[in-house]
């Protein structure tokens, strides 16, 4: 499945997540640092959502209260909430 998350407080405006069940298949950041987005995508491909959330949640970027990894964790939490409501 595909999920589009509109970010807040970071350079990329959107994160596109492809997933199957509770596994992240691919992550694409729309905008921001190309290398950072590709790196996060490569590192999280094949991981369970809970594992990505545990590693990424709460990471900040400079003086910002969030970051690309933190926004990814928030997006994955939204997916999990939607799955729980199904």
N, C-alpha and C positions, 0 to 999 in steps of 0.2 A: 504494500500500500504506500501511498505518498501523503505526506503531511507538510503543509506550508505554514511556517511560523513567522509572524511579523515581529521583528525585534524592537527592543527599546534600549537606548543608551549605548549602543555600539555602532561601529562603522557600517557593517553589512545591514541592509534593510530587511532581509528575509533569509531564513534558513529552510531549505527543502530537505526533508528527511524521508528516505525510503526504508521501509521496515517490513518484517514478517513476524507476526505475533509479538514477542517481547525482544526480538533481535533487530539491531540496527544493521541494515544492509548497506546504506550509503548516506553521506551527509554532504550537502552542497551549500556554501555560503554565497549569497548574492551581493557582491560588493565587498569592500574592505580589503585587507591584505590577502592577496591571492595565495601566497605560500602558507600562511597561517590556516586559511580555510582548507586547503588541500591536505595539510598536515593533520588537522583535526579529523577530517574525513577518513584519511588513511588509518589513523590510529583507532578510530571507533568502529570501523567496518567489521562486522561479525560479532561485536560485543553485545551482551545483554543490556537492556536499557538501564536496569538497576545499577550495573557496574559503571556505566558511563556517568550516570547521575552522581554516584558516590565519589567518583574521581573529579568531576567538573564543577559540581555545585559549589557556589560561594567564591569561586576564583574571581579576582578583580583585575582590572587593567588600569595601571597608573592610578590616577585619582578617581576613576570611575568606580561606582559601587557594583558594577557587573563587568562581564567580559564575553567574548565569543563562546568559550566553553560553558560559562554560567548560563548564557541564553540558550545554548543547546540543552543543558540540563532542564531548564524551565520548559522548553518545548517537549522534551520527552515526558516530563510529568503531565503535561496537558494530554499527550497521547494516552498515557496510562489511565488518566481520569476518564477519558472518553471510552476506553476499552472497558473499564469497570462499570460504566453506565449502560453498556450494551447488553 
